Amino acid sequence: MDRQDGHNERHGQEGLERQVGSRNGRGKARRIGRRALESHWRDLPRHVLEALAVDGYRTGALTESQVRRLLGLETRFQVHALLKERRVPLRYTEADLDDDLAAHRELDMLRGR
């Protein structure tokens, strides 16, 4: 082994030791972070799922119905409450209004209107 090979081998080992130490440090940081979050939110996995679903709705990646099913909610009103709590406006178009009015008329819910 020449001088250069010995130099590279030592630096390779030092680099590996730094990586392993760094990984252990990240693992400890993750555990500390997780504990802090779990102390703030009782059910961290559920909170993360709700945050993902709400952000998916906010960005248009998920529909109201998809959010309801993803979170196992029974009614769209539960979705509305969650979105309101997270300050995310409903996407309700004029076409949605027309559909709702037609359904109400069909069910005779708009007497005298």
Contacts in CASP RR format, 6 or more apart in sequence:
PFRMAT RR
TARGET T0000
AUTHOR 0000-0000-0000
METHOD contacts of the structure
MODEL  1
MDRQDGHNERHGQEGLERQVGSRNGRGKARRIGRRALESHWRDLPRHVLE
ALAVDGYRTGALTESQVRRLLGLETRFQVHALLKERRVPLRYTEADLDDD
LAAHRELDMLRGR
1 9 0 8 1.000
34 44 0 8 1.000
37 44 0 8 1.000
38 44 0 8 1.000
41 47 0 8 1.000
49 70 0 8 1.000
49 71 0 8 1.000
50 71 0 8 1.000
50 82 0 8 1.000
53 62 0 8 1.000
53 67 0 8 1.000
53 70 0 8 1.000
53 71 0 8 1.000
54 67 0 8 1.000
54 82 0 8 1.000
54 83 0 8 1.000
54 86 0 8 1.000
54 88 0 8 1.000
56 62 0 8 1.000
56 67 0 8 1.000
57 63 0 8 1.000
57 64 0 8 1.000
57 66 0 8 1.000
57 67 0 8 1.000
57 83 0 8 1.000
57 88 0 8 1.000
57 91 0 8 1.000
58 88 0 8 1.000
60 91 0 8 1.000
62 70 0 8 1.000
64 76 0 8 1.000
64 79 0 8 1.000
64 90 0 8 1.000
64 91 0 8 1.000
65 76 0 8 1.000
67 73 0 8 1.000
67 79 0 8 1.000
67 82 0 8 1.000
68 74 0 8 1.000
68 75 0 8 1.000
68 76 0 8 1.000
68 78 0 8 1.000
68 79 0 8 1.000
71 79 0 8 1.000
71 82 0 8 1.000
73 79 0 8 1.000
73 82 0 8 1.000
80 90 0 8 1.000
83 89 0 8 1.000
83 90 0 8 1.000
101 110 0 8 1.000
104 110 0 8 1.000
END
